[in-house]
Amino acid sequence: MMIDSIKTVAVVGAGLLGRMLVWQLSNKYPDIQITLFDKGNLRHSKSAANTAAGMISPLSELSVSERAIYDMGINALKQWPLWLDKIQQQTNQSVDYQATGSIVLAHVLDKSELIQFQQELDFKLTKHDLDSKPYQWLDKTQLQNKEAQLGQNFDEGLFLNDEAYIDNRALLSALLKFIEQSNIQVFENKPCKIKGSSVLIKNNEMKFDFVFDCRGVGSNIKNLRSVRGEVLHVYCPEVSIKHAIRFMHPRYKLYIVPKPNDVYVIGATEIESNDTSPISLQSMLELGSALYAVHPAFAEARILEIDTNLRPAMIDNNPVIQLDNNKMSINGLYRHGFLLLPEVLNTIIDVLENKSHQYNWMVKNV
Ligand SMILES: Cc1cc2nc3c(=O)[nH]c(=O)nc-3n(C[C@H](O)[C@H](O)[C@H](O)COP(=O)(O)OP(=O)(O)OC[C@H]3O[C@@H](n4cnc5c(N)ncnc54)[C@H](O)[C@@H]3O)c2cc1C
């Protein structure tokens, strides 16, 4: 492709992908005029990225994903800290990023869930991966050394080394600041259609040299589906947990992710549906009881927010970069947006610059 011949681009969708793409394009190609569109308000984003827990957890995801997702996630762990440093230098806004590893727990009676999880990892990891000991069993004392408050309720757990979490809302906010202080034209509260390399808002057509479709579940690409997720945000200064916690149960698998200022995000249900209505009673009870099971002091937690949203997923749950002349649709980040984003973004740039890349399966000409 001819990046040199592109003078104007439109990025449609200002969620995770759209904002990070604008940031990357603006840094790499300062002469290109970028216009960003979103159907909603950028400060109060309704994107999946705003609802997400922000875990970057290649090992946890490996048990339910293809190996490529793990490899992309391992690379993401190297890339995010470098990008966040640069975003901080440019915006003076820091984004909390903790590469502390995760802890996987189950009730004593559900220990088989932990064993099953470990067996899935062993099946998908190579001998070379396993030699570097990507996970370890923790006994009660070791668990207590990692998280003093967890050792009281659990006799053992699994520690996953290569996992991190990011303050997703702080990231969206820092990227918005970058966009506002850069020479980027923004159209908010404008639901858009895309026709060729034009953006349509009602009857107005705006023409660009190149258009990126980053509309998540709002895109019209073939075989896209929505997977509903529900999360709680609670405030609980009585508990101090620094690691992301995965809680395995025969009927559901949930997580608790610490956020700054004693806030925890508990999620997430996974329901094949494009329903964005409020949380169901069953989901609420499951999320709440997982919290209480991890530590009884969560009983006093104050519920700050209940959020539901849709993950954009392709039929195979893998990401896709679809190229259609002067339009590129990037989608299918599913439950791994933060995990996959660095490698997806690097591949987009390689495609634009006509460079070879290792993710041929992700790029499709339509
Ligand atoms: C409950 C939940 C928990 C999650 N947890 C994690 C996690 O821990 N780790 C992880 O890696 N990923 C997680 N994810 C997944 C992650 O949030 C998504 O993969 C990611 O946000 C997808 O990015 P996106 O930019 O494609 O879509 P989005 O972030 O949804 O952004 C799409 C944007 O397009 C805009 N838009 C839509 N239609 C139009 C239109 N017609 N015109 C203009 N604009 C439009 C929307 O307003 C939105 O701003 C989670 C998702 C959910 C729902």
The ligand as a MOL file (V3000), in Angstrom:
LIG
                    3D

  0  0  0     0  0            999 V3000
M  V30 BEGIN CTAB
M  V30 COUNTS 53 58 0 0 0
M  V30 BEGIN ATOM
M  V30 1 C -17.1930 -6.6870 30.2650 0
M  V30 2 C -15.9660 -6.6440 29.4110 0
M  V30 3 C -14.7280 -6.9350 29.9640 0
M  V30 4 C -13.5690 -6.9120 29.1770 0
M  V30 5 N -12.3670 -7.1580 29.7770 0
M  V30 6 C -11.2370 -7.1620 29.0150 0
M  V30 7 C -9.9800 -7.4160 29.6200 0
M  V30 8 O -9.8750 -7.5780 30.8370 0
M  V30 9 N -8.8850 -7.4610 28.8240 0
M  V30 10 C -8.9480 -7.2560 27.4670 0
M  V30 11 O -7.9150 -7.3310 26.7970 0
M  V30 12 N -10.1460 -6.9830 26.8760 0
M  V30 13 C -11.2770 -6.9380 27.6090 0
M  V30 14 N -12.4850 -6.6700 27.0240 0
M  V30 15 C -12.5350 -6.5370 25.5610 0
M  V30 16 C -12.2050 -5.1410 25.0510 0
M  V30 17 O -12.9160 -4.1650 25.7520 0
M  V30 18 C -12.5720 -5.0820 23.5680 0
M  V30 19 O -11.9180 -6.1240 22.8790 0
M  V30 20 C -12.1530 -3.7470 22.9440 0
M  V30 21 O -12.7070 -2.6560 23.6410 0
M  V30 22 C -12.5970 -3.6880 21.4860 0
M  V30 23 O -12.1050 -2.4800 20.9560 0
M  V30 24 P -12.8260 -1.7490 19.7600 0
M  V30 25 O -12.1610 -0.4360 19.5950 0
M  V30 26 O -12.9110 -2.6870 18.6050 0
M  V30 27 O -14.3510 -1.5440 20.2490 0
M  V30 28 P -14.8920 -0.5060 21.3380 0
M  V30 29 O -13.8970 -0.3250 22.4220 0
M  V30 30 O -16.2630 -0.9730 21.7090 0
M  V30 31 O -15.0310 0.8650 20.5200 0
M  V30 32 C -15.9230 0.9990 19.4390 0
M  V30 33 C -16.2930 2.4830 19.2790 0
M  V30 34 O -17.0050 2.6440 18.0540 0
M  V30 35 C -18.0740 3.5510 18.2740 0
M  V30 36 N -19.1240 3.2900 17.2610 0
M  V30 37 C -19.9120 2.1880 17.1450 0
M  V30 38 N -20.7480 2.3210 16.0990 0
M  V30 39 C -20.4760 3.5390 15.5390 0
M  V30 40 C -21.0080 4.2480 14.4290 0
M  V30 41 N -21.9900 3.7330 13.6660 0
M  V30 42 N -20.4820 5.4540 14.1350 0
M  V30 43 C -19.4710 5.9950 14.8900 0
M  V30 44 N -18.9520 5.3640 15.9620 0
M  V30 45 C -19.4420 4.1560 16.2720 0
M  V30 46 C -18.5260 3.2530 19.6940 0
M  V30 47 O -19.2520 4.3610 20.2380 0
M  V30 48 C -17.1970 3.0000 20.3910 0
M  V30 49 O -16.6620 4.1840 20.9340 0
M  V30 50 C -13.6640 -6.6240 27.7850 0
M  V30 51 C -14.8890 -6.2870 27.2370 0
M  V30 52 C -16.0390 -6.2920 28.0420 0
M  V30 53 C -17.3560 -5.9020 27.4270 0
M  V30 END ATOM
M  V30 BEGIN BOND
M  V30 1 1 1 2
M  V30 2 1 2 3
M  V30 3 2 2 52
M  V30 4 2 3 4
M  V30 5 1 4 5
M  V30 6 1 4 50
M  V30 7 2 5 6
M  V30 8 1 6 7
M  V30 9 1 6 13
M  V30 10 2 7 8
M  V30 11 1 7 9
M  V30 12 1 9 10
M  V30 13 2 10 11
M  V30 14 1 10 12
M  V30 15 2 12 13
M  V30 16 1 13 14
M  V30 17 1 14 15
M  V30 18 1 14 50
M  V30 19 1 15 16
M  V30 20 1 16 17
M  V30 21 1 16 18
M  V30 22 1 18 19
M  V30 23 1 18 20
M  V30 24 1 20 21
M  V30 25 1 20 22
M  V30 26 1 22 23
M  V30 27 1 23 24
M  V30 28 2 24 25
M  V30 29 1 24 26
M  V30 30 1 24 27
M  V30 31 1 27 28
M  V30 32 2 28 29
M  V30 33 1 28 30
M  V30 34 1 28 31
M  V30 35 1 31 32
M  V30 36 1 32 33
M  V30 37 1 33 34
M  V30 38 1 33 48
M  V30 39 1 34 35
M  V30 40 1 35 36
M  V30 41 1 35 46
M  V30 42 1 36 37
M  V30 43 1 36 45
M  V30 44 2 37 38
M  V30 45 1 38 39
M  V30 46 1 39 40
M  V30 47 2 39 45
M  V30 48 1 40 41
M  V30 49 2 40 42
M  V30 50 1 42 43
M  V30 51 2 43 44
M  V30 52 1 44 45
M  V30 53 1 46 47
M  V30 54 1 46 48
M  V30 55 1 48 49
M  V30 56 2 50 51
M  V30 57 1 51 52
M  V30 58 1 52 53
M  V30 END BOND
M  V30 END CTAB
M  END
